[in-house]
Amino acid sequence: GENVEQHPSTLSVQEGDSAVIKCTYSDSASNYFPWYKQELGKRPQLIIDIRSNVGEKKDQRIAVTLNKTAKHFSLHITETQPEDSAVYFCAASRGAQKLVFGQGTRLTINP
Amino acid sequence: DGGITQSPKYLFRKEGQNVTLSCEQNLNHDAMYWYRQDPGQGLRLIYYSQIVNDFQKGDIAEGYSVSREKKESFPLTVTSAQKNPTAFYLCASNLQGAVPNEQFFGPGTRLTVL
């Protein structure tokens, strides 16, 4: 089955700098890759996703890139702000199969 | 994601007791999921159901049970066989076969064993 590895487990950046979180997946047939943000004590919420027929997707300050050959995808947050502090999860799925989540990255934005 | 509700928000259990966590959705989603989250940890899949009257074990099903008698409801019972049940429990759902396969989460139930 699918296995998703996420790095780093914790990340601390200065406000205004960029943050990058990386995930690798094992199933070459996976075709959907969402990213979720979870604030303390809250539910995970989808912030951006990408399908396998696209190499990059942007939404304001966040972007996701996908390298199908290497089987990895990354979340990029530019001009970080204090409200970006949260735990971020990547995930992968194949067709209608269930999502497989990475272990999460705790991002801290230092003022 | 406002269409998924979980109750109660906080739940306290004495050792040896079974407790049931509620999850309801009005999104007409086919598939529903239960995850467990421990402090500083990721999401671990307990059970999932892709259709009414059918469900499958996830990665950590021991000590838990579920039912799926209605499309809208997927209750999780934490039995006395679960030795360390204190955790944050999240329910989720999605539309089976949808592309993209976006999953929506409920607000969670925090279970504490006294």
Interface residues (C-beta under 8 A of the other chain):
Chain A: Y32 P34 Y36 G41 K42 R43 P44 Q45 L46 D49 R51 F89 A91 S93 G95 A96 Q97 K98 L99 F101 G102 Q103 G104 R106
Chain B: D1 A31 Y33 G40 Q41 G42 L43 L45 Y48 L90 Q96 G97 A98 V99 P100 N101 E102 Q103 F104 F105 G106 P107 G108
